[in-house]
Amino acid sequence: MESTGRVPVPWMSPEALEERKFAQSSDVWSFGVTMWEIFSNANTVPYAGQSFYTLLNYIKTGGRLLRPENCPQ
C-alpha cells in the first residue's frame, strides 16, 4: 500500500521509518512517545523544532527523547 500523505514521524518507531514495518513493537514505541507527552504535561511536541529529515536521521541513528522531569526513574 503506497501513500503520499503525511505521517506522524515523532510517533513512528525506527523500524516503521526505515522498513515501513508495523507491528506490536511499533505500537509500544508510539505509546512510549504518548507517555512522554503525558509526563511532559503536553507542554511541547516530541522532538520540537527539528525538520523532517533531521528527525528521521536522529531516530534512525538511535536518538531518543530525554526523560521528562515528572517521569519517575
The first five atom37 places (N, CA, C, CB, O) and aatype in JSON, in Angstrom:
{
  "aatype": [12, 6, 15, 16, 7, 1, 19, 14, 19, 14, 17, 12, 15, 14, 6, 0, 10, 6, 6, 1, 11, 13, 0, 5, 15, 15, 3, 19, 17, 15, 13, 7, 19, 16, 12, 17, 6, 9, 13, 15, 2, 0, 2, 16, 19, 14, 18, 0, 7, 5, 15, 13, 18, 16, 10, 10, 2, 18, 9, 11, 16, 7, 7, 1, 10, 10, 1, 14, 6, 2, 4, 14, 5],
  "atom_mask": [
    [1, 1, 1, 1, 1],
    [1, 1, 1, 1, 1],
    [1, 1, 1, 1, 1],
    [1, 1, 1, 1, 1],
    [1, 1, 1, 0, 1],
    [1, 1, 1, 1, 1],
    [1, 1, 1, 1, 1],
    [1, 1, 1, 1, 1],
    [1, 1, 1, 1, 1],
    [1, 1, 1, 1, 1],
    [1, 1, 1, 1, 1],
    [1, 1, 1, 1, 1],
    [1, 1, 1, 1, 1],
    [1, 1, 1, 1, 1],
    [1, 1, 1, 1, 1],
    [1, 1, 1, 1, 1],
    [1, 1, 1, 1, 1],
    [1, 1, 1, 1, 1],
    [1, 1, 1, 1, 1],
    [1, 1, 1, 1, 1],
    [1, 1, 1, 1, 1],
    [1, 1, 1, 1, 1],
    [1, 1, 1, 1, 1],
    [1, 1, 1, 1, 1],
    [1, 1, 1, 1, 1],
    [1, 1, 1, 1, 1],
    [1, 1, 1, 1, 1],
    [1, 1, 1, 1, 1],
    [1, 1, 1, 1, 1],
    [1, 1, 1, 1, 1],
    [1, 1, 1, 1, 1],
    [1, 1, 1, 0, 1],
    [1, 1, 1, 1, 1],
    [1, 1, 1, 1, 1],
    [1, 1, 1, 1, 1],
    [1, 1, 1, 1, 1],
    [1, 1, 1, 1, 1],
    [1, 1, 1, 1, 1],
    [1, 1, 1, 1, 1],
    [1, 1, 1, 1, 1],
    [1, 1, 1, 1, 1],
    [1, 1, 1, 1, 1],
    [1, 1, 1, 1, 1],
    [1, 1, 1, 1, 1],
    [1, 1, 1, 1, 1],
    [1, 1, 1, 1, 1],
    [1, 1, 1, 1, 1],
    [1, 1, 1, 1, 1],
    [1, 1, 1, 0, 1],
    [1, 1, 1, 1, 1],
    [1, 1, 1, 1, 1],
    [1, 1, 1, 1, 1],
    [1, 1, 1, 1, 1],
    [1, 1, 1, 1, 1],
    [1, 1, 1, 1, 1],
    [1, 1, 1, 1, 1],
    [1, 1, 1, 1, 1],
    [1, 1, 1, 1, 1],
    [1, 1, 1, 1, 1],
    [1, 1, 1, 1, 1],
    [1, 1, 1, 1, 1],
    [1, 1, 1, 0, 1],
    [1, 1, 1, 0, 1],
    [1, 1, 1, 1, 1],
    [1, 1, 1, 1, 1],
    [1, 1, 1, 1, 1],
    [1, 1, 1, 1, 1],
    [1, 1, 1, 1, 1],
    [1, 1, 1, 1, 1],
    [1, 1, 1, 1, 1],
    [1, 1, 1, 1, 1],
    [1, 1, 1, 1, 1],
    [1, 1, 1, 1, 1]
  ],
  "atom_positions": [
    [[0.84, -1.17, 0.0], [0.0, 0.0, 0.0], [0.89, 1.23, 0.0], [-0.96, 0.0, 1.21], [1.7, 1.4, 0.91]],
    [[0.75, 2.07, -0.98], [1.54, 3.29, -1.09], [0.67, 4.49, -0.73], [2.12, 3.44, -2.52], [-0.52, 4.51, -1.01]],
    [[1.29, 5.46, -0.11], [0.57, 6.67, 0.26], [1.49, 7.86, 0.1], [0.04, 6.58, 1.7], [2.69, 7.77, 0.34]],
    [[0.94, 8.95, -0.31], [1.72, 10.18, -0.4], [1.31, 11.15, 0.69], [1.55, 10.83, -1.79], [1.72, 12.32, 0.67]],
    [[0.5, 10.68, 1.64], [0.02, 11.53, 2.73], [1.08, 11.77, 3.78], [0.0, 0.0, 0.0], [2.18, 11.21, 3.73]],
    [[0.74, 12.6, 4.73], [1.66, 12.92, 5.82], [1.62, 11.82, 6.87], [1.3, 14.28, 6.45], [0.59, 11.18, 7.07]],
    [[2.74, 11.6, 7.52], [2.82, 10.58, 8.57], [3.3, 11.24, 9.86], [3.78, 9.42, 8.15], [4.05, 12.22, 9.81]],
    [[2.89, 10.71, 11.01], [3.28, 11.28, 12.3], [4.67, 10.81, 12.73], [2.25, 10.92, 13.38], [4.79, 9.95, 13.61]],
    [[5.7, 11.34, 12.12], [7.07, 10.87, 12.33], [7.47, 10.79, 13.8], [8.03, 11.77, 11.6], [8.06, 9.79, 14.19]],
    [[7.18, 11.79, 14.65], [7.63, 11.68, 16.04], [7.09, 10.45, 16.78], [7.22, 12.91, 16.79], [7.69, 10.01, 17.75]],
    [[5.97, 9.91, 16.34], [5.37, 8.76, 17.0], [5.7, 7.45, 16.3], [3.88, 8.93, 17.07], [5.25, 6.39, 16.74]],
    [[6.48, 7.5, 15.24], [6.8, 6.29, 14.48], [8.09, 5.64, 14.97], [6.92, 6.62, 12.99], [9.07, 6.32, 15.25]],
    [[8.07, 4.33, 15.06], [9.24, 3.57, 15.51], [10.33, 3.57, 14.44], [8.85, 2.13, 15.88], [10.04, 3.81, 13.26]],
    [[11.58, 3.31, 14.84], [12.66, 3.25, 13.84], [12.39, 2.25, 12.72], [13.96, 2.9, 14.53], [12.66, 2.54, 11.56]],
    [[11.86, 1.07, 13.05], [11.6, 0.07, 12.0], [10.47, 0.51, 11.08], [11.26, -1.29, 12.63], [10.48, 0.18, 9.89]],
    [[9.51, 1.26, 11.6], [8.45, 1.77, 10.74], [9.0, 2.84, 9.8], [7.29, 2.36, 11.6], [8.58, 2.92, 8.64]],
    [[9.92, 3.65, 10.29], [10.52, 4.69, 9.45], [11.43, 4.1, 8.39], [11.29, 5.67, 10.32], [11.4, 4.52, 7.23]],
    [[12.24, 3.13, 8.78], [13.24, 2.57, 7.86], [12.66, 1.55, 6.88], [14.34, 1.92, 8.63], [12.92, 1.6, 5.68]],
    [[11.87, 0.64, 7.42], [11.42, -0.5, 6.61], [9.92, -0.53, 6.34], [11.81, -1.77, 7.3], [9.42, -1.43, 5.67]],
    [[9.22, 0.46, 6.86], [7.76, 0.5, 6.76], [7.14, -0.76, 7.33], [7.33, 0.68, 5.3], [6.14, -1.26, 6.82]],
    [[7.74, -1.27, 8.42], [7.23, -2.45, 9.11], [6.46, -1.98, 10.34], [8.38, -3.44, 9.51], [6.99, -1.24, 11.17]],
    [[5.23, -2.41, 10.44], [4.4, -2.04, 11.57], [4.01, -3.3, 12.32], [3.13, -1.25, 11.11], [3.5, -4.26, 11.73]],
    [[4.26, -3.3, 13.62], [3.99, -4.48, 14.45], [3.62, -3.99, 15.85], [5.22, -5.45, 14.5], [3.49, -2.78, 16.08]],
    [[3.46, -4.91, 16.77], [3.16, -4.53, 18.15], [4.26, -3.64, 18.71], [2.99, -5.77, 19.02], [3.98, -2.73, 19.49]],
    [[5.49, -3.9, 18.33], [6.6, -3.08, 18.83], [6.47, -1.63, 18.36], [7.95, -3.66, 18.37], [6.88, -0.71, 19.07]],
    [[5.91, -1.42, 17.18], [5.65, -0.07, 16.69], [4.62, 0.63, 17.57], [5.18, -0.09, 15.22], [4.73, 1.82, 17.87]],
    [[3.6, -0.13, 17.97], [2.58, 0.41, 18.86], [3.16, 0.76, 20.22], [1.43, -0.58, 19.02], [2.8, 1.78, 20.81]],
    [[4.06, -0.08, 20.71], [4.71, 0.19, 22.0], [5.52, 1.47, 21.91], [5.61, -1.01, 22.42], [5.5, 2.29, 22.83]],
    [[6.24, 1.65, 20.81], [7.03, 2.87, 20.6], [6.1, 4.09, 20.65], [7.8, 2.82, 19.24], [6.37, 5.06, 21.36]],
    [[5.01, 4.05, 19.89], [4.05, 5.16, 19.84], [3.47, 5.43, 21.22], [2.93, 4.86, 18.85], [3.29, 6.59, 21.61]],
    [[3.17, 4.37, 21.96], [2.66, 4.52, 23.32], [3.7, 5.21, 24.2], [2.27, 3.15, 23.91], [3.35, 6.06, 25.02]],
    [[4.96, 4.84, 24.04], [6.03, 5.47, 24.82], [6.13, 6.96, 24.54], [0.0, 0.0, 0.0], [6.33, 7.75, 25.47]],
    [[5.99, 7.36, 23.29], [6.03, 8.78, 22.94], [4.82, 9.49, 23.55], [6.06, 8.97, 21.4], [4.93, 10.61, 24.03]],
    [[3.66, 8.82, 23.52], [2.46, 9.4, 24.12], [2.64, 9.56, 25.62], [1.23, 8.51, 23.82], [2.23, 10.57, 26.19]],
    [[3.25, 8.57, 26.29], [3.52, 8.69, 27.72], [4.5, 9.82, 28.0], [4.08, 7.36, 28.28], [4.38, 10.53, 29.0]],
    [[5.48, 10.0, 27.11], [6.41, 11.12, 27.24], [5.63, 12.44, 27.23], [7.47, 11.1, 26.1], [5.91, 13.34, 28.02]],
    [[4.65, 12.54, 26.33], [3.83, 13.75, 26.26], [3.07, 13.96, 27.56], [2.84, 13.66, 25.08], [2.98, 15.09, 28.05]],
    [[2.52, 12.89, 28.12], [1.76, 13.0, 29.37], [2.67, 13.46, 30.5], [1.12, 11.65, 29.73], [2.31, 14.39, 31.23]],
    [[3.83, 12.84, 30.66], [4.75, 13.23, 31.73], [5.39, 14.59, 31.49], [5.83, 12.18, 31.88], [5.93, 15.19, 32.42]],
    [[5.33, 15.08, 30.26], [5.82, 16.43, 29.95], [4.7, 17.46, 30.08], [6.42, 16.48, 28.53], [4.88, 18.62, 29.73]],
    [[3.55, 17.02, 30.58], [2.37, 17.87, 30.72], [1.94, 18.47, 29.39], [2.65, 18.98, 31.71], [1.34, 19.55, 29.35]],
    [[2.24, 17.8, 28.31], [1.87, 18.24, 26.95], [2.31, 19.67, 26.68], [0.36, 18.12, 26.75], [1.63, 20.41, 25.98]],
    [[3.45, 20.06, 27.26], [3.97, 21.42, 27.08], [4.66, 21.61, 25.74], [4.92, 21.76, 28.19], [4.83, 22.74, 25.29]],
    [[5.06, 20.53, 25.1], [5.77, 20.63, 23.83], [5.5, 19.41, 22.97], [7.28, 20.8, 24.07], [5.1, 18.36, 23.47]],
    [[5.73, 19.55, 21.71], [5.59, 18.44, 20.78], [6.89, 17.62, 20.84], [5.31, 18.94, 19.31], [7.97, 18.2, 20.95]],
    [[6.8, 16.29, 20.78], [8.02, 15.48, 20.78], [8.97, 15.92, 19.66], [7.68, 14.0, 20.63], [8.56, 16.12, 18.52]],
    [[10.24, 16.05, 20.0], [11.28, 16.45, 19.04], [10.98, 17.81, 18.41], [11.43, 15.39, 17.94], [11.27, 18.02, 17.23]],
    [[10.41, 18.73, 19.17], [10.01, 20.04, 18.66], [11.16, 20.77, 17.98], [9.44, 20.9, 19.79], [12.3, 20.73, 18.45]],
    [[10.86, 21.43, 16.9], [11.82, 22.26, 16.2], [12.73, 21.55, 15.22], [0.0, 0.0, 0.0], [13.52, 22.2, 14.54]],
    [[12.64, 20.24, 15.13], [13.51, 19.51, 14.2], [12.78, 19.34, 12.86], [13.92, 18.13, 14.79], [11.59, 19.05, 12.83]],
    [[13.52, 19.51, 11.79], [12.93, 19.3, 10.47], [12.66, 17.81, 10.27], [13.87, 19.84, 9.35], [13.18, 16.97, 11.01]],
    [[11.87, 17.49, 9.28], [11.52, 16.1, 9.0], [12.76, 15.24, 8.81], [10.64, 16.02, 7.76], [12.88, 14.19, 9.43]],
    [[13.68, 15.67, 7.95], [14.86, 14.85, 7.65], [15.83, 14.78, 8.82], [15.57, 15.4, 6.42], [16.47, 13.75, 9.03]],
    [[15.94, 15.85, 9.59], [16.79, 15.83, 10.78], [16.23, 14.84, 11.79], [16.9, 17.24, 11.41], [16.97, 14.04, 12.37]],
    [[14.92, 14.89, 12.0], [14.26, 13.99, 12.94], [14.36, 12.54, 12.47], [12.8, 14.38, 13.13], [14.64, 11.64, 13.26]],
    [[14.12, 12.33, 11.2], [14.21, 10.99, 10.63], [15.6, 10.39, 10.88], [13.91, 11.02, 9.13], [15.71, 9.25, 11.33]],
    [[16.63, 11.14, 10.6], [18.0, 10.68, 10.82], [18.29, 10.47, 12.3], [19.0, 11.68, 10.22], [18.94, 9.5, 12.68]],
    [[17.81, 11.38, 13.14], [18.03, 11.29, 14.59], [17.45, 9.99, 15.15], [17.39, 12.5, 15.3], [18.13, 9.27, 15.89]],
    [[16.22, 9.68, 14.79], [15.57, 8.46, 15.29], [16.24, 7.21, 14.72], [14.07, 8.46, 14.94], [16.47, 6.25, 15.45]],
    [[16.54, 7.23, 13.43], [17.15, 6.06, 12.78], [18.55, 5.76, 13.3], [17.2, 6.27, 11.29], [19.01, 4.62, 13.21]],
    [[19.24, 6.77, 13.84], [20.59, 6.56, 14.36], [20.61, 6.39, 15.87], [21.49, 7.72, 13.96], [21.67, 6.49, 16.5]],
    [[19.44, 6.13, 16.47], [19.39, 5.81, 17.89], [19.02, 6.96, 18.8], [0.0, 0.0, 0.0], [19.02, 6.79, 20.02]],
    [[18.71, 8.11, 18.25], [18.31, 9.25, 19.08], [16.99, 8.98, 19.78], [0.0, 0.0, 0.0], [16.07, 8.41, 19.2]],
    [[16.9, 9.39, 21.03], [15.7, 9.15, 21.82], [15.3, 10.42, 22.57], [15.91, 7.99, 22.81], [16.11, 11.33, 22.75]],
    [[14.04, 10.46, 22.99], [13.56, 11.56, 23.82], [14.2, 11.47, 25.2], [12.01, 11.53, 23.93], [14.46, 10.38, 25.7]],
    [[14.47, 12.62, 25.79], [15.01, 12.64, 27.15], [13.88, 12.4, 28.15], [15.72, 13.99, 27.44], [12.73, 12.72, 27.88]],
    [[14.23, 11.83, 29.29], [13.22, 11.57, 30.33], [12.7, 12.9, 30.88], [13.82, 10.7, 31.47], [13.5, 13.73, 31.3]],
    [[11.38, 13.11, 30.87], [10.82, 14.33, 31.43], [11.05, 14.41, 32.94], [9.31, 14.41, 31.13], [11.21, 13.38, 33.61]],
    [[11.08, 15.62, 33.47], [11.31, 15.82, 34.91], [10.25, 15.12, 35.75], [11.33, 17.3, 35.25], [10.57, 14.59, 36.82]],
    [[9.01, 15.09, 35.28], [7.91, 14.5, 36.05], [7.84, 12.98, 35.94], [6.6, 15.08, 35.59], [6.95, 12.36, 36.53]],
    [[8.74, 12.38, 35.2], [8.71, 10.94, 34.98], [9.58, 10.23, 36.03], [9.2, 10.6, 33.55], [10.76, 10.55, 36.17]],
    [[9.01, 9.27, 36.75], [9.83, 8.54, 37.71], [10.9, 7.71, 37.01], [8.94, 7.64, 38.58], [10.72, 7.26, 35.88]],
    [[12.0, 7.52, 37.7], [13.09, 6.72, 37.14], [12.77, 5.27, 37.29], [14.42, 7.05, 37.8], [13.56, 4.42, 36.88]]
  ]
}
